[in-house]
Amino acid sequence: MKKIAVIVLFLFAGITAFAQQDAQYSQYMFNGLFINPAYAGYKQDIYLYSFYRSQWTGFTGAPQSFSASIDGSVNDTKVGLGLLVANDRIGAQSATSVYANYAYRLQMDEDGKSRLAFGVGAGFSQAGIDGSKLNPAQTGDADIPTGYQGAILPDARLGVLYTDNKFFIGASVDNLLSSWLAKNSVDKTISVPIPIPHFYFTTGFYMPLNDDIMLKPSIMLKDDRGGPTSLDLNTFVLLNEVIWVGGTYRTAVPLYKKPNLQNGLEKSNALVAMVQFFVNEKLRIGYSFDYSLTPLANYNYGSHEISIGLFLKEGKLKSINQKCYY
């Protein structure tokens, strides 16, 4: 019975993965470029950042995700440029995407503390499935690939972002072209998942509690118009300009009616504990642990995520002004 339960849970997880295909990261708030191209050049320094995530550790075929980015600003900080590379694997499936990002940053006040940025990203996505990693109960099924199948498609993403010293709000969408192009250019016999558009909305604010503690509550909504709309409720504190400590409650919300979405799905998804430490003025190291609030918690050891950020060139932002924004 336990084996049957595991199989059923894995199939359910697979359905969820098809519904929301973008890799899930918990430390996205420390690398805004991953969800919004308008963050390119936000820190003004040349900034290198990477994630590695092992989801549902101990679960066979569980998602493994990696992302790396580098960005900075030019033209007197009016333009942001960035490169983003991401890879995600779940079971026999894999997805890789590469985007060059451009952001035009409008100064909204005299001292440059308020900015409105418009971002665009262009690149490609590759989705594939390795049939050699499958173990079908019945061989000879023509719908089950025996070797590697893949498709490469051009893609684009858009975003807008407003920031000042106390508040931020942004919206973005990715996978704009791949699903549309796939209808005409991908062989229908190929059994690979095609990326679909995902929409992101983020907002939050900063509140100094005293000279040594900064409070940062925020939210993120993520939707793909098919699967459940995901809501992250985040709360963090910055201690002595040295360490971020906080957590996230992730749940589904009925933002609007989705006729094809089955009833009775779990709403609560995960609790996340997170920390990011400033080793020095240039280096950041972060770690997060996700505890699942679904029945999957009985069959895995949680999700672990490690991040590293490195400033490669000194920019104009200093101390607290630089550290409190992602």
C-alpha positions as protocol buffer text, in pm:
chain_id: "A"
residue {
  index: 1
  type: MET
  ca { x: 0 y: 0 z: 0 }
}
residue {
  index: 2
  type: LYS
  ca { x: 285 y: 237 z: 77 }
}
residue {
  index: 3
  type: LYS
  ca { x: 432 y: 183 z: -271 }
}
residue {
  index: 4
  type: ILE
  ca { x: 94 y: 249 z: -429 }
}
residue {
  index: 5
  type: ALA
  ca { x: 57 y: 569 z: -227 }
}
residue {
  index: 6
  type: VAL
  ca { x: 399 y: 688 z: -339 }
}
residue {
  index: 7
  type: ILE
  ca { x: 314 y: 620 z: -705 }
}
residue {
  index: 8
  type: VAL
  ca { x: -16 y: 807 z: -674 }
}
residue {
  index: 9
  type: LEU
  ca { x: 152 y: 1103 z: -505 }
}
residue {
  index: 10
  type: PHE
  ca { x: 423 y: 1115 z: -769 }
}
residue {
  index: 11
  type: LEU
  ca { x: 165 y: 1113 z: -1048 }
}
residue {
  index: 12
  type: PHE
  ca { x: -17 y: 1399 z: -873 }
}
residue {
  index: 13
  type: ALA
  ca { x: 310 y: 1589 z: -844 }
}
residue {
  index: 14
  type: GLY
  ca { x: 374 y: 1530 z: -1213 }
}
residue {
  index: 15
  type: ILE
  ca { x: 36 y: 1677 z: -1302 }
}
residue {
  index: 16
  type: THR
  ca { x: 119 y: 1981 z: -1091 }
}
residue {
  index: 17
  type: ALA
  ca { x: 456 y: 2015 z: -1264 }
}
residue {
  index: 18
  type: PHE
  ca { x: 289 y: 2021 z: -1604 }
}
residue {
  index: 19
  type: ALA
  ca { x: 46 y: 2285 z: -1484 }
}
residue {
  index: 20
  type: GLN
  ca { x: 315 y: 2513 z: -1347 }
}
residue {
  index: 21
  type: GLN
  ca { x: 638 y: 2440 z: -1531 }
}
residue {
  index: 22
  type: ASP
  ca { x: 857 y: 2728 z: -1412 }
}
residue {
  index: 23
  type: ALA
  ca { x: 1108 y: 2605 z: -1155 }
}
residue {
  index: 24
  type: GLN
  ca { x: 1012 y: 2688 z: -797 }
}
residue {
  index: 25
  type: TYR
  ca { x: 1277 y: 2885 z: -606 }
}
residue {
  index: 26
  type: SER
  ca { x: 1229 y: 3008 z: -250 }
}
residue {
  index: 27
  type: GLN
  ca { x: 1510 y: 3268 z: -257 }
}
residue {
  index: 28
  type: TYR
  ca { x: 1378 y: 3458 z: -561 }
}
residue {
  index: 29
  type: MET
  ca { x: 1353 y: 3773 z: -345 }
}
residue {
  index: 30
  type: PHE
  ca { x: 1734 y: 3786 z: -342 }
}
residue {
  index: 31
  type: ASN
  ca { x: 1758 y: 3759 z: -722 }
}
residue {
  index: 32
  type: GLY
  ca { x: 1471 y: 3952 z: -878 }
}
residue {
  index: 33
  type: LEU
  ca { x: 1609 y: 3900 z: -1230 }
}
residue {
  index: 34
  type: PHE
  ca { x: 1490 y: 3539 z: -1217 }
}
residue {
  index: 35
  type: ILE
  ca { x: 1124 y: 3646 z: -1221 }
}
residue {
  index: 36
  type: ASN
  ca { x: 1140 y: 3992 z: -1380 }
}
residue {
  index: 37
  type: PRO
  ca { x: 1375 y: 4129 z: -1652 }
}
residue {
  index: 38
  type: ALA
  ca { x: 1316 y: 4485 z: -1520 }
}
residue {
  index: 39
  type: TYR
  ca { x: 1552 y: 4399 z: -1230 }
}
residue {
  index: 40
  type: ALA
  ca { x: 1850 y: 4405 z: -1470 }
}
residue {
  index: 41
  type: GLY
  ca { x: 2095 y: 4663 z: -1335 }
}
residue {
  index: 42
  type: TYR
  ca { x: 1894 y: 4724 z: -1019 }
}
residue {
  index: 43
  type: LYS
  ca { x: 2194 y: 4694 z: -784 }
}
residue {
  index: 44
  type: GLN
  ca { x: 2400 y: 4904 z: -1029 }
}
residue {
  index: 45
  type: ASP
  ca { x: 2707 y: 4691 z: -948 }
}
residue {
  index: 46
  type: ILE
  ca { x: 2807 y: 4402 z: -1169 }
}
residue {
  index: 47
  type: TYR
  ca { x: 2639 y: 4127 z: -972 }
}
residue {
  index: 48
  type: LEU
  ca { x: 2674 y: 3750 z: -1012 }
}
residue {
  index: 49
  type: TYR
  ca { x: 2413 y: 3530 z: -847 }
}
residue {
  index: 50
  type: SER
  ca { x: 2335 y: 3157 z: -853 }
}
residue {
  index: 51
  type: PHE
  ca { x: 2082 y: 2916 z: -701 }
}
residue {
  index: 52
  type: TYR
  ca { x: 2082 y: 2541 z: -657 }
}
residue {
  index: 53
  type: ARG
  ca { x: 1765 y: 2371 z: -536 }
}
residue {
  index: 54
  type: SER
  ca { x: 1701 y: 2008 z: -445 }
}
residue {
  index: 55
  type: GLN
  ca { x: 1327 y: 1967 z: -407 }
}
residue {
  index: 56
  type: TRP
  ca { x: 1163 y: 1680 z: -217 }
}
residue {
  index: 57
  type: THR
  ca { x: 1500 y: 1533 z: -118 }
}
residue {
  index: 58
  type: GLY
  ca { x: 1494 y: 1153 z: -104 }
}
residue {
  index: 59
  type: PHE
  ca { x: 1211 y: 1125 z: -357 }
}
residue {
  index: 60
  type: THR
  ca { x: 1311 y: 936 z: -673 }
}
residue {
  index: 61
  type: GLY
  ca { x: 1300 y: 1166 z: -977 }
}
residue {
  index: 62
  type: ALA
  ca { x: 1242 y: 1477 z: -764 }
}
residue {
  index: 63
  type: PRO
  ca { x: 1310 y: 1821 z: -919 }
}
residue {
  index: 64
  type: GLN
  ca { x: 1667 y: 1952 z: -931 }
}
residue {
  index: 65
  type: SER
  ca { x: 1706 y: 2316 z: -1036 }
}
residue {
  index: 66
  type: PHE
  ca { x: 1995 y: 2551 z: -1108 }
}
residue {
  index: 67
  type: SER
  ca { x: 1999 y: 2914 z: -1210 }
}
residue {
  index: 68
  type: ALA
  ca { x: 2279 y: 3167 z: -1262 }
}
residue {
  index: 69
  type: SER
  ca { x: 2266 y: 3532 z: -1361 }
}
residue {
  index: 70
  type: ILE
  ca { x: 2492 y: 3830 z: -1406 }
}
residue {
  index: 71
  type: ASP
  ca { x: 2373 y: 4188 z: -1446 }
}
residue {
  index: 72
  type: GLY
  ca { x: 2481 y: 4548 z: -1411 }
}
residue {
  index: 73
  type: SER
  ca { x: 2399 y: 4902 z: -1524 }
}
residue {
  index: 74
  type: VAL
  ca { x: 2543 y: 5129 z: -1795 }
}
residue {
  index: 75
  type: ASN
  ca { x: 2474 y: 5473 z: -1937 }
}
residue {
  index: 76
  type: ASP
  ca { x: 2484 y: 5644 z: -1596 }
}
residue {
  index: 77
  type: THR
  ca { x: 2262 y: 5366 z: -1447 }
}
residue {
  index: 78
  type: LYS
  ca { x: 1979 y: 5444 z: -1690 }
}
residue {
  index: 79
  type: VAL
  ca { x: 2014 y: 5106 z: -1862 }
}
residue {
  index: 80
  type: GLY
  ca { x: 2037 y: 4762 z: -1703 }
}
residue {
  index: 81
  type: LEU
  ca { x: 2182 y: 4459 z: -1882 }
}
residue {
  index: 82
  type: GLY
  ca { x: 2169 y: 4100 z: -1762 }
}
residue {
  index: 83
  type: LEU
  ca { x: 2215 y: 3738 z: -1864 }
}
residue {
  index: 84
  type: LEU
  ca { x: 2009 y: 3459 z: -1707 }
}
residue {
  index: 85
  type: VAL
  ca { x: 2063 y: 3083 z: -1746 }
}
residue {
  index: 86
  type: ALA
  ca { x: 1837 y: 2824 z: -1583 }
}
residue {
  index: 87
  type: ASN
  ca { x: 1812 y: 2445 z: -1586 }
}
residue {
  index: 88
  type: ASP
  ca { x: 1541 y: 2231 z: -1429 }
}
residue {
  index: 89
  type: ARG
  ca { x: 1512 y: 1850 z: -1414 }
}
residue {
  index: 90
  type: ILE
  ca { x: 1228 y: 1633 z: -1288 }
}
residue {
  index: 91
  type: GLY
  ca { x: 1245 y: 1261 z: -1352 }
}
residue {
  index: 92
  type: ALA
  ca { x: 1316 y: 1203 z: -1721 }
}
residue {
  index: 93
  type: GLN
  ca { x: 1220 y: 1559 z: -1813 }
}
residue {
  index: 94
  type: SER
  ca { x: 1459 y: 1851 z: -1845 }
}
residue {
  index: 95
  type: ALA
  ca { x: 1428 y: 2218 z: -1937 }
}
residue {
  index: 96
  type: THR
  ca { x: 1697 y: 2477 z: -2010 }
}
residue {
  index: 97
  type: SER
  ca { x: 1648 y: 2846 z: -2081 }
}
residue {
  index: 98
  type: VAL
  ca { x: 1883 y: 3133 z: -2164 }
}
residue {
  index: 99
  type: TYR
  ca { x: 1778 y: 3500 z: -2171 }
}
residue {
  index: 100
  type: ALA
  ca { x: 1956 y: 3826 z: -2246 }
}
residue {
  index: 101
  type: ASN
  ca { x: 1776 y: 4098 z: -2048 }
}
residue {
  index: 102
  type: TYR
  ca { x: 1749 y: 4473 z: -2104 }
}
residue {
  index: 103
  type: ALA
  ca { x: 1591 y: 4726 z: -1866 }
}
residue {
  index: 104
  type: TYR
  ca { x: 1540 y: 5097 z: -1920 }
}
residue {
  index: 105
  type: ARG
  ca { x: 1537 y: 5271 z: -1580 }
}
residue {
  index: 106
  type: LEU
  ca { x: 1353 y: 5604 z: -1549 }
}
residue {
  index: 107
  type: GLN
  ca { x: 1458 y: 5831 z: -1262 }
}
residue {
  index: 108
  type: MET
  ca { x: 1142 y: 5947 z: -1082 }
}
residue {
  index: 109
  type: ASP
  ca { x: 1295 y: 6202 z: -842 }
}
residue {
  index: 110
  type: GLU
  ca { x: 1592 y: 6437 z: -823 }
}
residue {
  index: 111
  type: ASP
  ca { x: 1815 y: 6221 z: -604 }
}
residue {
  index: 112
  type: GLY
  ca { x: 1760 y: 5899 z: -804 }
}
residue {
  index: 113
  type: LYS
  ca { x: 1615 y: 5697 z: -516 }
}
residue {
  index: 114
  type: SER
  ca { x: 1289 y: 5629 z: -702 }
}
residue {
  index: 115
  type: ARG
  ca { x: 1306 y: 5438 z: -1029 }
}
residue {
  index: 116
  type: LEU
  ca { x: 1054 y: 5299 z: -1276 }
}
residue {
  index: 117
  type: ALA
  ca { x: 1207 y: 5027 z: -1494 }
}
residue {
  index: 118
  type: PHE
  ca { x: 1074 y: 4853 z: -1804 }
}
residue {
  index: 119
  type: GLY
  ca { x: 1241 y: 4525 z: -1891 }
}
residue {
  index: 120
  type: VAL
  ca { x: 1249 y: 4279 z: -2179 }
}
residue {
  index: 121
  type: GLY
  ca { x: 1428 y: 3949 z: -2216 }
}
residue {
  index: 122
  type: ALA
  ca { x: 1495 y: 3751 z: -2532 }
}
residue {
  index: 123
  type: GLY
  ca { x: 1647 y: 3407 z: -2568 }
}
residue {
  index: 124
  type: PHE
  ca { x: 1549 y: 3045 z: -2610 }
}
residue {
  index: 125
  type: SER
  ca { x: 1411 y: 2753 z: -2413 }
}
residue {
  index: 126
  type: GLN
  ca { x: 1483 y: 2386 z: -2463 }
}
residue {
  index: 127
  type: ALA
  ca { x: 1253 y: 2117 z: -2327 }
}
residue {
  index: 128
  type: GLY
  ca { x: 1339 y: 1748 z: -2345 }
}
residue {
  index: 129
  type: ILE
  ca { x: 1262 y: 1401 z: -2218 }
}
residue {
  index: 130
  type: ASP
  ca { x: 1508 y: 1111 z: -2190 }
}
residue {
  index: 131
  type: GLY
  ca { x: 1324 y: 786 z: -2260 }
}
residue {
  index: 132
  type: SER
  ca { x: 1613 y: 580 z: -2126 }
}
residue {
  index: 133
  type: LYS
  ca { x: 1528 y: 707 z: -1775 }
}
residue {
  index: 134
  type: LEU
  ca { x: 1171 y: 580 z: -1797 }
}
residue {
  index: 135
  type: ASN
  ca { x: 1067 y: 243 z: -1663 }
}
residue {
  index: 136
  type: PRO
  ca { x: 730 y: 167 z: -1825 }
}
residue {
  index: 137
  type: ALA
  ca { x: 520 y: -121 z: -1696 }
}
residue {
  index: 138
  type: GLN
  ca { x: 453 y: -224 z: -2056 }
}
residue {
  index: 139
  type: THR
  ca { x: 707 y: -194 z: -2336 }
}
residue {
  index: 140
  type: GLY
  ca { x: 629 y: -126 z: -2699 }
}
residue {
  index: 141
  type: ASP
  ca { x: 395 y: 170 z: -2639 }
}
residue {
  index: 142
  type: ALA
  ca { x: 452 y: 411 z: -2928 }
}
residue {
  index: 143
  type: ASP
  ca { x: 363 y: 708 z: -2708 }
}
residue {
  index: 144
  type: ILE
  ca { x: 653 y: 637 z: -2470 }
}
residue {
  index: 145
  type: PRO
  ca { x: 990 y: 757 z: -2609 }
}
residue {
  index: 146
  type: THR
  ca { x: 1282 y: 516 z: -2596 }
}
residue {
  index: 147
  type: GLY
  ca { x: 1556 y: 777 z: -2651 }
}
residue {
  index: 148
  type: TYR
  ca { x: 1599 y: 1150 z: -2604 }
}
residue {
  index: 149
  type: GLN
  ca { x: 1341 y: 1386 z: -2753 }
}
residue {
  index: 150
  type: GLY
  ca { x: 1372 y: 1761 z: -2739 }
}
residue {
  index: 151
  type: ALA
  ca { x: 1263 y: 2092 z: -2886 }
}
residue {
  index: 152
  type: ILE
  ca { x: 1436 y: 2431 z: -2892 }
}
residue {
  index: 153
  type: LEU
  ca { x: 1218 y: 2741 z: -2923 }
}
residue {
  index: 154
  type: PRO
  ca { x: 1283 y: 3118 z: -2924 }
}
residue {
  index: 155
  type: ASP
  ca { x: 1128 y: 3290 z: -2626 }
}
residue {
  index: 156
  type: ALA
  ca { x: 1071 y: 3630 z: -2464 }
}
residue {
  index: 157
  type: ARG
  ca { x: 977 y: 3783 z: -2129 }
}
residue {
  index: 158
  type: LEU
  ca { x: 852 y: 4126 z: -2018 }
}
residue {
  index: 159
  type: GLY
  ca { x: 842 y: 4313 z: -1688 }
}
residue {
  index: 160
  type: VAL
  ca { x: 791 y: 4644 z: -1512 }
}
residue {
  index: 161
  type: LEU
  ca { x: 926 y: 4747 z: -1171 }
}
residue {
  index: 162
  type: TYR
  ca { x: 899 y: 5050 z: -941 }
}
residue {
  index: 163
  type: THR
  ca { x: 1136 y: 5090 z: -645 }
}
residue {
  index: 164
  type: ASP
  ca { x: 1225 y: 5353 z: -389 }
}
residue {
  index: 165
  type: ASN
  ca { x: 1390 y: 5340 z: -48 }
}
residue {
  index: 166
  type: LYS
  ca { x: 1078 y: 5212 z: 127 }
}
residue {
  index: 167
  type: PHE
  ca { x: 862 y: 5032 z: -129 }
}
residue {
  index: 168
  type: PHE
  ca { x: 871 y: 4813 z: -440 }
}
residue {
  index: 169
  type: ILE
  ca { x: 611 y: 4674 z: -679 }
}
residue {
  index: 170
  type: GLY
  ca { x: 656 y: 4480 z: -999 }
}
residue {
  index: 171
  type: ALA
  ca { x: 482 y: 4259 z: -1255 }
}
residue {
  index: 172
  type: SER
  ca { x: 618 y: 4030 z: -1525 }
}
residue {
  index: 173
  type: VAL
  ca { x: 540 y: 3748 z: -1766 }
}
residue {
  index: 174
  type: ASP
  ca { x: 769 y: 3486 z: -1920 }
}
residue {
  index: 175
  type: ASN
  ca { x: 744 y: 3206 z: -2178 }
}
residue {
  index: 176
  type: LEU
  ca { x: 565 y: 3447 z: -2411 }
}
residue {
  index: 177
  type: LEU
  ca { x: 667 y: 3293 z: -2744 }
}
residue {
  index: 178
  type: SER
  ca { x: 748 y: 2926 z: -2685 }
}
residue {
  index: 179
  type: SER
  ca { x: 392 y: 2796 z: -2642 }
}
residue {
  index: 180
  type: TRP
  ca { x: 269 y: 2995 z: -2944 }
}
residue {
  index: 181
  type: LEU
  ca { x: 556 y: 2886 z: -3169 }
}
residue {
  index: 182
  type: ALA
  ca { x: 524 y: 2524 z: -3058 }
}
residue {
  index: 183
  type: LYS
  ca { x: 181 y: 2495 z: -3217 }
}
residue {
  index: 184
  type: ASN
  ca { x: 331 y: 2521 z: -3564 }
}
residue {
  index: 185
  type: SER
  ca { x: 697 y: 2422 z: -3530 }
}
residue {
  index: 186
  type: VAL
  ca { x: 713 y: 2126 z: -3290 }
}
residue {
  index: 187
  type: ASP
  ca { x: 655 y: 1773 z: -3416 }
}
residue {
  index: 188
  type: LYS
  ca { x: 333 y: 1657 z: -3249 }
}
residue {
  index: 189
  type: THR
  ca { x: 484 y: 1312 z: -3193 }
}
residue {
  index: 190
  type: ILE
  ca { x: 744 y: 1459 z: -2955 }
}
residue {
  index: 191
  type: SER
  ca { x: 639 y: 1403 z: -2592 }
}
residue {
  index: 192
  type: VAL
  ca { x: 810 y: 1705 z: -2434 }
}
residue {
  index: 193
  type: PRO
  ca { x: 637 y: 1965 z: -2216 }
}
residue {
  index: 194
  type: ILE
  ca { x: 617 y: 2304 z: -2385 }
}
residue {
  index: 195
  type: PRO
  ca { x: 665 y: 2606 z: -2152 }
}
residue {
  index: 196
  type: ILE
  ca { x: 352 y: 2813 z: -2103 }
}
residue {
  index: 197
  type: PRO
  ca { x: 327 y: 3179 z: -1994 }
}
residue {
  index: 198
  type: HIS
  ca { x: 366 y: 3246 z: -1622 }
}
residue {
  index: 199
  type: PHE
  ca { x: 261 y: 3572 z: -1462 }
}
residue {
  index: 200
  type: TYR
  ca { x: 428 y: 3721 z: -1153 }
}
residue {
  index: 201
  type: PHE
  ca { x: 325 y: 4005 z: -924 }
}
residue {
  index: 202
  type: THR
  ca { x: 545 y: 4119 z: -635 }
}
residue {
  index: 203
  type: THR
  ca { x: 521 y: 4397 z: -382 }
}
residue {
  index: 204
  type: GLY
  ca { x: 659 y: 4480 z: -39 }
}
residue {
  index: 205
  type: PHE
  ca { x: 806 y: 4751 z: 178 }
}
residue {
  index: 206
  type: TYR
  ca { x: 1091 y: 4821 z: 422 }
}
residue {
  index: 207
  type: MET
  ca { x: 1044 y: 4941 z: 779 }
}
residue {
  index: 208
  type: PRO
  ca { x: 1336 y: 5028 z: 1010 }
}
residue {
  index: 209
  type: LEU
  ca { x: 1249 y: 4906 z: 1361 }
}
residue {
  index: 210
  type: ASN
  ca { x: 1562 y: 5060 z: 1512 }
}
residue {
  index: 211
  type: ASP
  ca { x: 1921 y: 5135 z: 1409 }
}
residue {
  index: 212
  type: ASP
  ca { x: 2004 y: 4762 z: 1389 }
}
residue {
  index: 213
  type: ILE
  ca { x: 1686 y: 4594 z: 1260 }
}
residue {
  index: 214
  type: MET
  ca { x: 1507 y: 4635 z: 926 }
}
residue {
  index: 215
  type: LEU
  ca { x: 1170 y: 4465 z: 865 }
}
residue {
  index: 216
  type: LYS
  ca { x: 1075 y: 4357 z: 512 }
}
residue {
  index: 217
  type: PRO
  ca { x: 732 y: 4199 z: 449 }
}
residue {
  index: 218
  type: SER
  ca { x: 640 y: 4111 z: 90 }
}
residue {
  index: 219
  type: ILE
  ca { x: 413 y: 3895 z: -125 }
}
residue {
  index: 220
  type: MET
  ca { x: 440 y: 3720 z: -460 }
}
residue {
  index: 221
  type: LEU
  ca { x: 155 y: 3594 z: -677 }
}
residue {
  index: 222
  type: LYS
  ca { x: 236 y: 3339 z: -946 }
}
residue {
  index: 223
  type: ASP
  ca { x: -15 y: 3217 z: -1203 }
}
residue {
  index: 224
  type: ASP
  ca { x: -16 y: 3023 z: -1530 }
}
residue {
  index: 225
  type: ARG
  ca { x: -393 y: 3038 z: -1605 }
}
residue {
  index: 226
  type: GLY
  ca { x: -414 y: 2658 z: -1572 }
}
residue {
  index: 227
  type: GLY
  ca { x: -287 y: 2538 z: -1236 }
}
residue {
  index: 228
  type: PRO
  ca { x: -362 y: 2683 z: -891 }
}
residue {
  index: 229
  type: THR
  ca { x: -261 y: 3045 z: -835 }
}
residue {
  index: 230
  type: SER
  ca { x: 28 y: 3045 z: -587 }
}
residue {
  index: 231
  type: LEU
  ca { x: 68 y: 3307 z: -314 }
}
residue {
  index: 232
  type: ASP
  ca { x: 386 y: 3358 z: -111 }
}
residue {
  index: 233
  type: LEU
  ca { x: 361 y: 3557 z: 213 }
}
residue {
  index: 234
  type: ASN
  ca { x: 714 y: 3658 z: 315 }
}
residue {
  index: 235
  type: THR
  ca { x: 853 y: 3826 z: 625 }
}
residue {
  index: 236
  type: PHE
  ca { x: 1223 y: 3903 z: 676 }
}
residue {
  index: 237
  type: VAL
  ca { x: 1436 y: 4105 z: 913 }
}
residue {
  index: 238
  type: LEU
  ca { x: 1784 y: 4242 z: 843 }
}
residue {
  index: 239
  type: LEU
  ca { x: 2003 y: 4231 z: 1155 }
}
residue {
  index: 240
  type: ASN
  ca { x: 2297 y: 4471 z: 1189 }
}
residue {
  index: 241
  type: GLU
  ca { x: 2327 y: 4494 z: 809 }
}
residue {
  index: 242
  type: VAL
  ca { x: 2485 y: 4147 z: 822 }
}
residue {
  index: 243
  type: ILE
  ca { x: 2217 y: 3878 z: 802 }
}
residue {
  index: 244
  type: TRP
  ca { x: 1866 y: 3835 z: 665 }
}
residue {
  index: 245
  type: VAL
  ca { x: 1643 y: 3595 z: 862 }
}
residue {
  index: 246
  type: GLY
  ca { x: 1285 y: 3511 z: 773 }
}
residue {
  index: 247
  type: GLY
  ca { x: 1035 y: 3278 z: 622 }
}
residue {
  index: 248
  type: THR
  ca { x: 755 y: 3219 z: 374 }
}
residue {
  index: 249
  type: TYR
  ca { x: 410 y: 3067 z: 387 }
}
residue {
  index: 250
  type: ARG
  ca { x: 314 y: 2935 z: 41 }
}
residue {
  index: 251
  type: THR
  ca { x: -46 y: 2854 z: -44 }
}
residue {
  index: 252
  type: ALA
  ca { x: -293 y: 2845 z: -333 }
}
residue {
  index: 253
  type: VAL
  ca { x: -558 y: 3116 z: -365 }
}
residue {
  index: 254
  type: PRO
  ca { x: -881 y: 3120 z: -573 }
}
residue {
  index: 255
  type: LEU
  ca { x: -790 y: 3439 z: -758 }
}
residue {
  index: 256
  type: TYR
  ca { x: -1040 y: 3366 z: -1035 }
}
residue {
  index: 257
  type: LYS
  ca { x: -1244 y: 3073 z: -1162 }
}
residue {
  index: 258
  type: LYS
  ca { x: -1057 y: 2803 z: -1356 }
}
residue {
  index: 259
  type: PRO
  ca { x: -1307 y: 2557 z: -1508 }
}
residue {
  index: 260
  type: ASN
  ca { x: -1046 y: 2290 z: -1583 }
}
residue {
  index: 261
  type: LEU
  ca { x: -899 y: 2288 z: -1230 }
}
residue {
  index: 262
  type: GLN
  ca { x: -1010 y: 1989 z: -1025 }
}
residue {
  index: 263
  type: ASN
  ca { x: -1186 y: 2043 z: -694 }
}
residue {
  index: 264
  type: GLY
  ca { x: -1046 y: 1947 z: -356 }
}
residue {
  index: 265
  type: LEU
  ca { x: -679 y: 2034 z: -419 }
}
residue {
  index: 266
  type: GLU
  ca { x: -462 y: 2112 z: -118 }
}
residue {
  index: 267
  type: LYS
  ca { x: -432 y: 2489 z: -71 }
}
residue {
  index: 268
  type: SER
  ca { x: -147 y: 2505 z: 180 }
}
residue {
  index: 269
  type: ASN
  ca { x: 176 y: 2414 z: 4 }
}
residue {
  index: 270
  type: ALA
  ca { x: 483 y: 2481 z: 217 }
}
residue {
  index: 271
  type: LEU
  ca { x: 651 y: 2662 z: 503 }
}
residue {
  index: 272
  type: VAL
  ca { x: 996 y: 2802 z: 426 }
}
residue {
  index: 273
  type: ALA
  ca { x: 1274 y: 2903 z: 666 }
}
residue {
  index: 274
  type: MET
  ca { x: 1548 y: 3116 z: 513 }
}
residue {
  index: 275
  type: VAL
  ca { x: 1872 y: 3293 z: 598 }
}
residue {
  index: 276
  type: GLN
  ca { x: 2118 y: 3501 z: 395 }
}
residue {
  index: 277
  type: PHE
  ca { x: 2454 y: 3605 z: 539 }
}
residue {
  index: 278
  type: PHE
  ca { x: 2677 y: 3890 z: 420 }
}
residue {
  index: 279
  type: VAL
  ca { x: 3026 y: 3738 z: 446 }
}
residue {
  index: 280
  type: ASN
  ca { x: 3176 y: 4073 z: 345 }
}
residue {
  index: 281
  type: GLU
  ca { x: 3083 y: 4372 z: 128 }
}
residue {
  index: 282
  type: LYS
  ca { x: 3100 y: 4161 z: -189 }
}
residue {
  index: 283
  type: LEU
  ca { x: 2987 y: 3808 z: -95 }
}
residue {
  index: 284
  type: ARG
  ca { x: 2645 y: 3675 z: 11 }
}
residue {
  index: 285
  type: ILE
  ca { x: 2555 y: 3316 z: 98 }
}
residue {
  index: 286
  type: GLY
  ca { x: 2199 y: 3198 z: 151 }
}
residue {
  index: 287
  type: TYR
  ca { x: 2015 y: 2883 z: 255 }
}
residue {
  index: 288
  type: SER
  ca { x: 1648 y: 2791 z: 271 }
}
residue {
  index: 289
  type: PHE
  ca { x: 1451 y: 2485 z: 380 }
}
residue {
  index: 290
  type: ASP
  ca { x: 1099 y: 2411 z: 257 }
}
residue {
  index: 291
  type: TYR
  ca { x: 872 y: 2190 z: 465 }
}
residue {
  index: 292
  type: SER
  ca { x: 583 y: 2058 z: 258 }
}
residue {
  index: 293
  type: LEU
  ca { x: 231 y: 2094 z: 398 }
}
residue {
  index: 294
  type: THR
  ca { x: 95 y: 1836 z: 152 }
}
residue {
  index: 295
  type: PRO
  ca { x: 88 y: 1454 z: 186 }
}
residue {
  index: 296
  type: LEU
  ca { x: 425 y: 1453 z: 6 }
}
residue {
  index: 297
  type: ALA
  ca { x: 585 y: 1547 z: 339 }
}
residue {
  index: 298
  type: ASN
  ca { x: 555 y: 1181 z: 443 }
}
residue {
  index: 299
  type: TYR
  ca { x: 778 y: 1065 z: 157 }
}
residue {
  index: 300
  type: ASN
  ca { x: 1067 y: 1314 z: 140 }
}
residue {
  index: 301
  type: TYR
  ca { x: 1311 y: 1509 z: 356 }
}
residue {
  index: 302
  type: GLY
  ca { x: 1209 y: 1857 z: 252 }
}
residue {
  index: 303
  type: SER
  ca { x: 1351 y: 2092 z: -11 }
}
residue {
  index: 304
  type: HIS
  ca { x: 1693 y: 2251 z: 25 }
}
residue {
  index: 305
  type: GLU
  ca { x: 1819 y: 2557 z: -160 }
}
residue {
  index: 306
  type: ILE
  ca { x: 2162 y: 2722 z: -158 }
}
residue {
  index: 307
  type: SER
  ca { x: 2247 y: 3060 z: -312 }
}
residue {
  index: 308
  type: ILE
  ca { x: 2566 y: 3258 z: -365 }
}
residue {
  index: 309
  type: GLY
  ca { x: 2584 y: 3625 z: -465 }
}
residue {
  index: 310
  type: LEU
  ca { x: 2899 y: 3816 z: -557 }
}
residue {
  index: 311
  type: PHE
  ca { x: 2954 y: 4182 z: -641 }
}
residue {
  index: 312
  type: LEU
  ca { x: 3226 y: 4195 z: -907 }
}
residue {
  index: 313
  type: LYS
  ca { x: 3263 y: 4572 z: -927 }
}
residue {
  index: 314
  type: GLU
  ca { x: 3191 y: 4846 z: -676 }
}
residue {
  index: 315
  type: GLY
  ca { x: 2892 y: 5055 z: -775 }
}
residue {
  index: 316
  type: LYS
  ca { x: 2718 y: 5361 z: -637 }
}
residue {
  index: 317
  type: LEU
  ca { x: 2489 y: 5198 z: -381 }
}
residue {
  index: 318
  type: LYS
  ca { x: 2637 y: 5157 z: -34 }
}
residue {
  index: 319
  type: SER
  ca { x: 2562 y: 4980 z: 293 }
}
residue {
  index: 320
  type: ILE
  ca { x: 2196 y: 4953 z: 389 }
}
residue {
  index: 321
  type: ASN
  ca { x: 2066 y: 5108 z: 65 }
}
residue {
  index: 322
  type: GLN
  ca { x: 2226 y: 4829 z: -130 }
}
residue {
  index: 323
  type: LYS
  ca { x: 2151 y: 4540 z: 101 }
}
residue {
  index: 324
  type: CYS
  ca { x: 1782 y: 4583 z: 169 }
}
residue {
  index: 325
  type: TYR
  ca { x: 1667 y: 4554 z: -192 }
}
residue {
  index: 326
  type: TYR
  ca { x: 1698 y: 4194 z: -303 }
}
